[in-house]
Every structure is written in C-alpha cells, then in structure tokens.
C-alpha cells in the first residue's frame, strides 16, 4: 500500500523525473514531425533532430534504472514494486517508440505532406495532453492515494483523449487512401499514422494498469 504521508519519497521523485524525461522525448518527437513537413527540409536537419531524440531516450533509460534501483530495500510490498516497475517500463516504451519512429522516418527519407502532417501533429498534441493527465494520476498514487482510490475518474480523461485520437486516425486513413499517390506511398503513410497513434494507446493502457492497481488494493 502507498503511504502518501511520507515526504520527499525517493521513489516518487525518481518516477516523476523519469516521466519528465519521457515527456521530453514526446516534445522533441513533435518538433521532428513538424520539421518533417516543412518545405525543402534537409535530411541532415531531420537526422540531427532524430539524434536529439535518441539522446533524450538515453536519459529516460537512466532515469528508469534509477527509479527501479530505488525500490530495492523500500517498504513497498512486492506486488506494489512490480506494479510500479510495470508502469515505469510502459512509460519508457513511449520514449523508445519516439526514437524508433524518428529513425525510421530518416532511414526511409520520408517527409509529410501538409494535409497529412496537420493530423499527425494534432494526434501528438492530444497524446501530450493525455500524458499530462497520466503524470497527475501517477503522482496521486504517492501524494493522495486514498482520494484516487475513492475516485479514479481522472483515468477516464485519459481514455477520452484516446478516443479523440481514434477519430482523427480513422478520418486520416480515409483521406490517405483517396490521395492521388501510389499504393506503396499510401501504405507507408497509413503505417506511420498507426505508429504515432500507438503512443496514445500506450498511455491508455497505463491508465488501465493504474486502475487495476487501485482495484486490487481496495478493501
């Protein structure tokens, strides 16, 4: 069980530090997508941005390891430690995917037309809003576990954001396959859209993990 009365909880501070580092990857990935739709963008510039995301992901990895190490000898029950590690590693998956998607785009020399990138940026923007709600939810596990246990409607906000992403993604697919481009290009664009929307899916899955934690600990 979480003891929210403990001040300066090292596990709390380290998991929030990791979340900040993951969010930095999301922010840089958003900049990468924006740059990818700019007229006459050079692949040297995109490669430089992709390397920046890789560096940010490496920092997030270090934060993850520190957070896991802080659980050694902690007063948390084994099940709680396992749940916290599962949440932290799922957050880390977001950073990993930002890095991989940017690299893949550079390798394929893939740039985005305006009518496509606008939707991608909207999806990422919503995902960042969704991630901010997730951040608050995780912090509440430590700072006000009792209130979150009684009322976890904040998790429904995360799911609402994911539903908005689904709507944009579906309409984007429809437009992609109506474009006057080759089938290979359509498949490439739809695949990349699917990968970016997957970030929102991961965040929604994290909300489910938190809800399961609450249910299994409710008296």
N, C-alpha and C positions, 0 to 999 in steps of 0.2 A: 504494500500500500504506500502511496506517496504521502510524505509528511511536508505539507506546504508551509509549516511554521519555521522550518529551517532556513535561515537567511544565508545568502551567499553560497547556495548549494552548488558545489563544483560541477556536478553532472548537468544541472540546469544551465549553468553558464556556458559549459562546453557544447552542449547540444544546440543552444541558441547561436553560439559562434559558428558552428557548422552550418546551421540553416542560413545564416548571413552569407557564408561563403558560397553556398549553393545558389542563393538568390543572385549573387554577383555573376555567376555563370549564366543565369537566365537573362540578366540585364545585358551582358555582353553578347549573348546569342541574339537578342532582339536587335542590337546595333548591327550585327552581322547580316541579318535578314534585310534590314533597312538599306545597308550598303549594297547588298546584292541586287537590289532593284534600281540602283542609281544609274543614270545614263553613262555609258563608256567607263564603267568601273573596271579597274585593272585587277587581274587575279593576284598580282603581288600584294595589293592592298587587302584583298579578301584573305589571302594566305596569312598575312600579318595579324588580321583580326582573329582568324581561326587559332593561331598560335597563342594569342592572348587568352582565348577561352580554355585552351589546354593548360596554360599556366594557372588559371583560376581554378580549374578542375583539380589540379595537383594540390593546391592549397586546401580545397574542400576535402580531399583524401586525408591530408594530415590532420585536419580538424576532426574527421570521423575517427581516426585511430586514437586521438587524444581522448575523445569522448568515451570510446569503448574501454580504454585503459582506466579511465576514472571510475568505472563500475567495479573494478577489482577491489575487493575489501569493503565495498559500500554496504549500507544497511538494507538495501533493497532485496526483496525476495528474488529467487532465481527466475520465476516467471516474469516478474517486472523487468528484470535486467534483459531477459530475452526479448520482451516487447519493445523496450527502448532501443535495443540494437536493431531490431527489425524496422522500426520507424526511421532510425538514422541511416541505415543502409538503403532504404527505399528513397529517402531524400537524396542520398548520394547518387542514386541511379539517374536522377534528373540532371545532375551535373555531367555525368558520363554521357548521357544522350545528347546534351547540348554540344559537347566536344565532338562526339562521333558524327553528328549531323552536319556540323560546320566543316569538318574534314572531308566528309563525303561530297559535299557541295563543291569544295575546291577541287578535289580529285576529278570530279565529273565536269568541271568548268561550267557549272550550272548557274545561270542568272535568272532572275524572276521578272516577268512582265508586270507592269503596274497593276493590271486588273487581278493579278494573282497575289502579288506581294501585299496588297492592302488587306486582303483577307487573312493572310498568314500573320501579319502584324497585329491584326485585331485578335486573332486566336492567342498569340503570345501575350498581348496586353491583358486579356481576360485571365490567362493562366497565371500571370504575375499577381493579379488581384486575388485569385484563388489561393495562391501560395501565401499571400499576406494573411489571409484568414487561417490558413493552416498553421502559420507561425504563432498566431494568437492562441490557437487551440492547444498546441504543444506546450506553450508557456503556461497555460492554465493548468495543465497536468501537474505542474510543480507549484504554481503560485496560488491556485484556488481549486484544488482537485474536488473538494466537496461540492462546490457550486456547479462545476462541469458535470459531476456525477448526477446531480439532480436535474440539470437542464443542459443537454448537449445539442440544442437546436443550431448552435454555431456550425456544427458539422453539415447541417442541411444547406447552409450558404455555400459551402464548397461544392456540393452536388448541383446546386442551381447554376453555378458558374460552368460546371462541366456540361450541363445541358445546353447552355448558350453556345459553347464551343461545338457541340454536336450539330446544332442547327446551322452554324456558319460553315462547318466542314461539308455537310450534305449539299448545301447550295453551291459551294465551291466546286465540288465534284461535277455537279450538273453543268456548270459553266465551262469547266475544263474540257469535258467531252463534246462540247458544242464548238470549241475553238477550231479555227482553220489551221491546224498543225498536224504533224504526223502522229500515228498511234503511239509510237515509241515515246514521243515527247509528252503525250497525254498521260501515259503510264508513269513516266518519270515524275511529272508534276503531281499526279494524284498520290504517288507513293511518298513523296516528300511532305505533302499536306498531311497524310496519315501519320507520318512520323512526328510532325510538330504537334498535332492534336493529341498524340500519345502522352505528351507531357502533362496535359490536363487529366488524362486517365490515371496516371500515376498518383497525382495529388488526390484525386477522388478515392483511390484505393487506400491512401494513407488515412483519409477520414474514416474509412471503414475499419482500419486497424485500430484507430483510437476508440471508435465506438465499441469494438469487441473488447478492448481493454476495460472500458467502463462497465460493460455488461457483466464480464466475468468477475468484477470486483464489487459489484453492487450487492449489498446484504439482502 
